[in-house]
């Protein structure tokens, strides 16, 4: 058992927690960031990667729309390495609500969001994949953001300024005395070691798990869990973000990211943020709906499906999760008798910096620190932690700096042995339970068409060659890594992906004697009923 002291303890290494670490570090406040799994293990890693213009919320949530507009502009300025400034189109097809279409420009203007009307013919020249049934199109300032690079770059600067981070460390209880949290009891999920953390301020930035963390201090937050599923295409379908011009609904956004596009999303109420995965019914429903604006999606090859859980703070009854504000909630638990405990949750990837700023402002006020926030003006430096998540970087790097003995281990994304070595060296002792999983999170490994089917064994072999994996550890990591990729693979198994899956099964089961069980049930009974209701005419 060890005891660690810090001024601020941040629980949760999603993008908000990462932004908080950077914000506090720039103010000269010592902070420790802990995460029970790895960076972006929750909703921060299970989203579109959409940099919102704010136009999606102009009719339903003007405050969120304005926040997205303002924060999107800041991110373009401070973190250009994380942004693909694609631009975006909102498009309506025959049968869509023409009243909503007619109101859209004025709604955007009311939120200060630039919006330019395009002739449908012109829109189809710009994006040939759009439907011939297009009746309206508007250009907006949407973009794509790499959430992993964004979080890793924030964390890297925070660490460089004297803050610290522990992965694989789960908060399991809190001691509360005299109206304050006196210490947080944690467990290293890799070693089982107990760690006690004593902090002046504890900030709960655990996203969908915020209610569970608050409960450790005896406090209650009413959070709705809204699962959203997405599908990854093998190719980049469009050059810009494409949005369906209608009130927010399922399957109405396509976001280009590097060489692929991400299609979604859905909104299904689930009972827990743990273990949520897309189903075959969901992926079919997404494609059936989205093909009305992009017919090419009916014959597109898909390589993966995945899901994230949105934490929506409930302030009252809500029958439709999309009706709950997409703004964020900052809760000072002093009103409930715990003076040094804050919760920040909700919001959007686009507004993470603002969320971190407001939480840091409140924490600093309690600490008596007067240093102002600097994250909106200071450039976010690129880091070695985050650089390998960028689509297309692998081929460039390998061609430009290849040494004679370097070889490519992941052919889909052109990730070389040298890149793998640099990631392993950077991770050091913080590898967690699986080095292979850590490599996949910090690079493009496993994200191409083979979904780790061929690069997984190659990289595992390299881990054995390095001595990073010993005994049966490497094979165990490979099995876990492959099972996680299969969870995303299984809902889109038709055509070429099905043939590829059979080849992969033969390789793993026949050559390496690895057996994989059936994927666990994706949705609980309540969610299945919700999805069935959506499919009714």
C-alpha positions in Angstrom: 0.0 0.0 0.0 1.3 3.5 -0.9 0.0 7.0 -0.3 0.2 9.7 -2.9 -0.5 13.4 -2.2 -1.5 16.0 -4.8 -3.3 19.3 -4.9 -6.0 18.2 -7.4 -7.0 14.6 -8.2 -8.8 14.2 -11.6 -10.7 10.9 -12.1 -11.2 9.9 -15.7 -8.8 10.3 -18.6 -11.2 11.1 -21.4 -10.8 14.3 -23.3 -12.2 16.4 -20.5 -9.9 14.9 -17.9 -7.0 15.4 -20.3 -8.0 19.0 -20.9 -8.2 19.6 -17.1 -4.7 18.2 -16.6 -3.3 20.7 -19.2 -5.4 23.6 -17.9 -4.3 23.1 -14.3 -0.7 22.6 -15.3 -0.7 25.9 -17.2 -1.9 27.6 -14.1 0.9 26.1 -12.0 -1.4 23.7 -10.0 -0.1 20.2 -9.3 -2.6 17.6 -10.5 -2.8 13.8 -10.8 -5.0 12.2 -13.5 -6.1 8.6 -12.9 -7.9 6.3 -15.2 -9.1 2.7 -14.5 -8.4 1.6 -18.1 -6.6 3.8 -20.7 -6.9 7.2 -22.3 -10.3 7.7 -24.1 -11.7 4.4 -23.0 -15.3 5.8 -22.8 -17.3 8.2 -25.0 -14.2 10.2 -25.9 -13.0 7.2 -27.9 -16.4 6.1 -29.1 -17.7 9.0 -31.1 -17.8 10.4 -34.7 -14.8 12.6 -34.2 -17.0 15.4 -35.4 -15.9 19.0 -34.9 -19.3 20.6 -34.6 -20.1 23.9 -36.3 -23.1 24.0 -33.9 -25.6 23.8 -36.7 -27.0 20.5 -35.6 -28.4 22.0 -32.4 -29.7 25.4 -33.7 -33.3 24.3 -33.3 -33.1 22.1 -30.2 -30.4 23.5 -28.0 -29.2 27.0 -28.9 -26.7 27.2 -25.9 -25.0 24.1 -27.1 -25.0 25.4 -30.7 -23.2 28.6 -29.6 -20.7 26.7 -27.5 -19.8 24.4 -30.4 -19.3 27.4 -32.7 -17.1 29.2 -30.3 -15.0 26.2 -29.2 -14.7 24.9 -32.7 -13.0 28.2 -33.7 -10.7 27.9 -30.7 -9.6 24.4 -31.5 -8.9 25.2 -35.1 -6.5 27.9 -33.8 -4.8 26.1 -30.9 -4.7 22.4 -32.1 -4.5 22.4 -35.9 -2.6 19.1 -35.8 -5.7 17.4 -34.4 -8.1 18.9 -37.0 -9.1 18.0 -40.5 -11.0 21.1 -41.5 -13.2 19.5 -44.1 -16.2 21.8 -44.0 -19.7 20.3 -44.0 -23.0 20.2 -45.8 -26.5 19.9 -44.4 -28.6 18.2 -47.0 -32.3 17.5 -47.4 -33.8 14.8 -49.6 -37.3 14.5 -51.1 -39.7 13.7 -48.2 -37.9 15.7 -45.5 -39.7 18.4 -43.6 -39.5 21.5 -45.9 -40.6 23.8 -43.0 -37.4 22.8 -41.1 -35.4 23.3 -44.3 -36.9 26.8 -44.8 -36.2 27.8 -41.1 -32.6 26.4 -41.0 -30.7 29.6 -42.3 -32.5 31.9 -39.8 -31.9 29.4 -37.0 -28.2 29.4 -37.8 -28.1 33.2 -38.0 -29.7 33.4 -34.6 -26.8 31.4 -33.1 -24.2 33.3 -35.1 -23.3 30.2 -37.2 -22.2 30.8 -40.8 -24.5 29.0 -43.2 -24.5 29.3 -47.0 -27.2 27.9 -49.3 -26.1 25.8 -52.3 -28.0 24.8 -55.3 -28.6 21.0 -55.1 -26.8 20.5 -58.4 -23.8 22.4 -57.2 -23.8 20.3 -54.0 -23.7 17.1 -56.0 -20.8 18.4 -58.1 -18.9 19.0 -54.9 -20.0 15.7 -53.4 -21.0 13.2 -56.2 -22.1 10.6 -53.7 -25.1 12.6 -52.7 -28.6 11.5 -53.7 -30.2 12.6 -56.9 -33.3 13.3 -54.8 -31.5 16.2 -53.0 -33.9 19.2 -52.5 -31.7 21.6 -50.4 -28.1 22.0 -49.3 -26.3 24.4 -46.9 -22.5 24.7 -46.3 -21.4 25.0 -42.7 -18.1 25.0 -40.8 -18.0 21.4 -39.6 -14.8 19.4 -39.5 -13.2 16.2 -38.1 -11.0 15.9 -35.0 -8.7 13.1 -33.9 -9.9 12.5 -30.3 -6.9 10.3 -29.4 -4.3 12.8 -30.6 -6.2 15.6 -28.9 -6.3 13.8 -25.5 -2.7 12.5 -25.8 -1.4 16.0 -26.7 -3.2 17.6 -23.8 -1.8 14.9 -21.4 1.7 15.3 -22.8 1.8 19.0 -22.1 0.4 18.5 -18.6 3.0 15.9 -17.9 5.7 18.1 -19.3 4.7 20.9 -16.9 5.0 18.7 -13.8 1.6 17.0 -13.5 1.3 13.2 -13.4 -0.9 10.4 -14.6 -1.7 6.8 -13.5 -3.5 4.5 -15.9 -5.1 1.2 -14.8 -5.9 2.8 -11.4 -9.5 2.5 -10.3 -11.1 4.6 -7.6 -13.0 2.1 -5.3 -13.9 4.2 -2.3 -13.6 7.6 -0.7 -13.2 8.6 2.9 -15.4 11.7 3.8 -14.9 13.5 7.1 -15.7 17.0 8.2 -17.4 17.8 4.9 -14.3 16.9 2.8 -12.9 13.9 1.0 -9.8 13.1 3.0 -8.5 10.4 0.8 -9.5 8.2 -2.2 -8.7 4.5 -2.1 -7.7 3.1 -5.5 -6.6 -0.3 -6.8 -4.2 -1.0 -9.6 -6.2 -3.3 -11.8 -2.9 -4.8 -13.2 -1.1 -5.6 -10.0 -3.9 -5.5 -7.4 -1.9 -3.0 -5.4 -3.8 -0.5 -3.3 -3.0 3.2 -3.6 -4.4 5.9 -1.3 -4.5 9.4 -2.8 -4.9 12.5 -0.6 -5.9 15.6 -2.5 -7.1 19.1 -1.7 -9.7 18.9 -4.5 -11.2 15.9 -6.2 -12.7 16.4 -9.7 -14.9 13.7 -11.1 -14.4 13.8 -14.9 -15.4 10.1 -15.5 -18.1 10.8 -18.1 -20.8 8.1 -18.2 -19.4 6.7 -14.9 -19.7 10.1 -13.1 -22.7 8.9 -11.1 -20.8 5.8 -9.9 -17.8 7.9 -8.8 -20.1 10.4 -7.1 -21.7 7.6 -5.2 -18.3 6.7 -3.7 -18.6 10.0 -1.8 -22.2 9.3 -0.9 -23.6 11.7 -3.5 -26.1 11.2 -6.3 -26.2 12.3 -9.9 -29.1 11.3 -12.1 -27.5 10.3 -15.4 -29.2 8.9 -18.5 -27.1 6.5 -20.5 -27.7 7.0 -24.2 -25.8 4.6 -26.4 -24.8 5.7 -29.9 -23.6 3.2 -32.5 -21.4 4.0 -35.6 -20.1 2.2 -38.6 -16.7 2.6 -40.3 -16.4 2.4 -44.1 -13.3 1.0 -45.8 -13.0 4.1 -48.0 -13.5 7.9 -47.5 -16.9 8.4 -49.1 -17.0 12.2 -49.1 -14.5 15.1 -48.7 -16.8 16.9 -46.3 -19.0 16.1 -43.3 -22.5 15.3 -44.5 -25.5 16.0 -42.2 -29.1 15.2 -42.9 -31.1 18.5 -42.8 -33.7 17.6 -40.2 -34.0 17.7 -36.4 -31.4 15.4 -34.8 -32.2 11.8 -35.4 -30.5 8.4 -36.1 -28.1 7.8 -39.0 -27.9 11.4 -40.1 -24.1 12.2 -40.0 -21.2 10.9 -42.1 -17.8 12.2 -41.0 -14.7 11.6 -43.1 -11.6 10.8 -41.1 -8.3 10.1 -42.9 -8.9 7.3 -45.4 -12.3 6.2 -44.0 -15.7 7.6 -43.1 -17.7 7.2 -39.9 -21.5 6.8 -40.3 -24.1 7.1 -37.5 -25.3 7.6 -35.0 -28.1 6.1 -32.9 -29.6 7.0 -29.5 -30.8 4.0 -27.4 -31.3 4.2 -23.7 -29.3 1.6 -21.9 -29.2 0.7 -18.2 -25.4 0.8 -17.8 -22.4 2.4 -19.6 -20.5 -0.9 -19.4 -20.4 -3.5 -22.2 -22.5 -1.7 -24.8 -21.9 -2.8 -28.3 -23.8 -2.4 -31.6 -26.1 -5.1 -33.0 -26.7 -6.3 -36.5 -30.2 -4.7 -36.3 -28.7 -1.4 -35.5 -26.1 -1.4 -38.3 -28.8 -2.4 -40.8 -31.0 0.4 -39.5 -28.2 3.0 -39.8 -27.4 2.0 -43.4 -31.1 1.8 -44.5 -31.7 5.3 -43.3 -28.5 7.0 -44.3 -28.6 5.6 -47.9 -31.5 8.0 -48.6 -29.0 10.9 -48.6 -26.0 8.8 -49.8 -27.1 5.9 -52.0 -23.5 4.7 -52.3 -23.7 3.4 -48.7 -25.9 0.5 -49.8 -22.9 -1.0 -51.7 -20.1 0.2 -49.5 -17.8 -2.1 -47.7 -17.8 -1.6 -43.9 -14.9 -2.7 -41.7 -16.1 -2.1 -38.2 -19.0 -1.0 -36.0 -18.6 0.4 -32.5 -20.6 2.2 -29.8 -20.1 4.9 -27.2 -22.3 6.0 -24.3 -23.3 9.6 -23.9 -23.7 10.8 -20.3 -26.8 13.0 -20.2 -27.5 14.6 -16.9 -31.3 14.4 -16.3 -33.0 17.4 -14.8 -36.5 15.9 -15.1 -38.5 13.4 -17.1 -37.3 12.8 -20.7 -38.9 10.4 -23.1 -36.4 11.0 -25.9 -32.7 11.2 -25.0 -32.2 13.5 -27.9 -34.4 16.0 -26.1 -31.9 16.2 -23.2 -29.5 19.1 -23.4 -26.1 18.3 -25.1 -24.6 21.0 -22.9 -22.4 20.1 -20.0 -23.0 20.0 -16.2 -20.6 21.3 -13.6 -21.6 20.3 -10.1 -20.2 21.7 -6.9 -20.9 19.1 -4.3 -20.3 21.6 -1.5 -24.1 22.2 -1.7 -24.5 18.6 -0.7 -22.0 18.8 2.2 -18.7 17.8 0.4 -16.7 21.0 0.0 -13.7 19.7 -2.0 -15.6 17.6 -4.6 -16.6 18.6 -8.2 -18.2 16.8 -11.1 -17.9 17.8 -14.7 -19.9 15.7 -17.2 -22.0 15.8 -20.4 -21.1 18.1 -23.2 -19.4 17.3 -26.5 -16.0 16.5 -27.8 -16.0 19.9 -29.4 -16.6 21.7 -26.0 -14.1 19.7 -23.9 -11.8 22.7 -23.5 -14.5 24.9 -22.2 -15.7 22.2 -19.8 -12.1 21.9 -18.5 -11.8 25.6 -18.1 -15.0 26.0 -16.1 -14.1 23.1 -13.8 -10.5 24.4 -13.3 -11.9 27.9 -12.5 -14.0 26.4 -9.8 -11.2 24.3 -8.4 -8.8 27.2 -8.4 -11.3 29.4 -6.6 -11.4 26.8 -3.8 -7.6 26.5 -3.7 -7.1 30.3 -3.7 -5.3 30.2 -7.0 -5.8 33.4 -9.1 -3.9 32.3 -12.2 -6.2 32.7 -15.3 -7.0 30.0 -17.9 -4.6 30.0 -20.8 -5.9 27.1 -22.9 -7.9 29.3 -25.3 -4.9 31.3 -26.4 -1.8 29.1 -26.0 -1.1 26.6 -28.8 -1.4 23.0 -27.9 2.0 21.4 -28.8 2.2 18.3 -30.9 3.5 15.4 -28.9 5.3 12.1 -29.5 2.5 10.5 -27.5 -0.2 11.4 -30.0 1.5 11.6 -33.4 0.9 8.0 -34.5 -2.9 8.2 -34.3 -3.0 10.4 -37.3 -4.3 8.6 -40.5 -1.7 8.6 -43.2 1.3 9.4 -41.0 2.6 5.8 -41.1 3.2 5.7 -44.9 4.8 9.1 -44.9 7.1 8.4 -41.9 8.1 5.0 -43.2 9.1 6.3 -46.6 10.8 9.4 -45.3 12.8 8.0 -42.5 13.0 4.3 -43.1 16.1 2.5 -42.1 17.4 -0.6 -44.0 16.2 -3.1 -41.3 12.8 -1.5 -40.6 9.8 -3.5 -41.9 6.1 -2.8 -42.0 4.1 -4.9 -39.4 0.7 -3.4 -40.2 0.2 -3.3 -44.0 -3.3 -1.8 -43.9 -2.1 1.4 -42.2 1.6 1.1 -43.0 2.8 1.0 -39.4 6.4 -0.1 -39.1 8.4 -2.0 -36.5 10.2 1.3 -35.7 6.9 3.0 -34.9 5.8 0.0 -32.6 9.2 0.3 -30.8 8.8 4.0 -30.2 5.3 3.5 -28.8 6.5 0.7 -26.5 9.4 2.7 -25.2 7.1 5.7 -24.6 4.6 3.6 -22.6 7.3 2.2 -20.4 5.9 0.6 -17.2 2.4 2.0 -17.8 1.5 -0.7 -20.4 -1.4 -1.9 -18.4 -2.7 -5.4 -18.9 -2.0 -5.5 -22.7 0.9 -3.9 -24.6 -0.9 -4.9 -27.8 -4.0 -3.0 -26.8 -1.9 0.1 -25.8 -0.2 0.0 -29.2 -3.5 -0.1 -30.9 -4.9 2.8 -29.0 -1.8 5.0 -29.8 -1.5 4.1 -33.5 -3.5 3.0 -36.5 -2.8 -0.7 -35.8 -5.9 -2.8 -36.1 -8.0 0.0 -37.7 -7.6 -1.0 -41.3 -9.6 -3.5 -43.4 -8.1 -6.6 -41.7 -9.0 -5.2 -38.3 -5.9 -6.7 -36.7 -6.3 -10.1 -38.3 -2.8 -10.1 -39.8 -1.0 -7.3 -38.0 -2.0 -8.7 -34.6 0.1 -11.9 -34.9 3.0 -10.0 -36.5 3.2 -7.4 -33.7 2.7 -10.1 -31.1 5.7 -11.9 -32.6 7.7 -8.7 -32.4 6.7 -8.3 -28.7 8.2 -11.8 -28.0 11.3 -10.9 -30.0 11.8 -7.8 -27.8 11.1 -9.6 -24.6 8.1 -7.4 -24.0 5.9 -10.5 -24.0 7.0 -13.7 -22.3 5.5 -17.1 -21.7 1.8 -17.2 -22.6 1.3 -13.4 -22.0 1.6 -12.5 -25.7 -0.9 -15.0 -26.9 -3.3 -13.9 -24.1 -3.0 -10.3 -25.2 -3.5 -11.3 -28.9 -6.7 -13.2 -28.0 -8.1 -10.2 -26.0 -7.1 -7.8 -28.7 -8.7 -9.9 -31.4 -11.9 -10.5 -29.4 -12.3 -6.7 -29.0 -11.9 -6.2 -32.8 -14.4 -9.0 -33.4 -17.0 -7.2 -31.3 -16.9 -4.5 -33.9 -16.5 -6.9 -36.8 -19.5 -9.2 -36.1 -22.3 -6.7 -36.7 -21.2 -6.1 -40.4 -20.4 -9.6 -41.5 -21.7 -9.9 -45.0 -20.0 -10.0 -48.4 -16.2 -9.6 -48.4 -15.9 -9.0 -44.6 -17.6 -12.4 -44.0 -15.1 -14.1 -46.3 -12.3 -12.3 -44.5 -13.6 -13.3 -41.1 -13.6 -16.9 -42.1 -10.0 -16.7 -43.2 -9.1 -15.0 -40.0 -10.9 -17.6 -38.0 -9.0 -20.3 -39.8 -5.7 -18.5 -39.2 -6.2 -18.0 -35.5 -8.0 -21.3 -34.6 -6.0 -23.5 -37.0 -2.5 -22.1 -36.9 -2.4 -20.8 -33.3 -5.1 -22.9 -31.6 -6.9 -19.8 -30.3 -10.6 -20.2 -29.7 -13.1 -17.3 -29.5 -16.5 -17.5 -27.9 -19.6 -15.9 -29.4 -19.9 -12.1 -28.9 -21.9 -11.2 -25.8 -25.4 -9.9 -26.1 -25.2 -6.3 -27.3 -28.4 -4.7 -25.9 -30.4 -5.3 -22.8 -34.1 -6.2 -23.2 -35.2 -2.5 -22.6 -32.9 -1.4 -25.5 -34.1 -4.1 -27.8 -37.6 -2.9 -27.3 -36.5 0.7 -27.9 -34.9 -0.3 -31.2 -37.9 -2.3 -32.3 -40.1 0.7 -31.6 -37.9 2.9 -33.8 -38.2 0.4 -36.7 -42.0 0.5 -36.7 -43.5 2.6 -39.5 
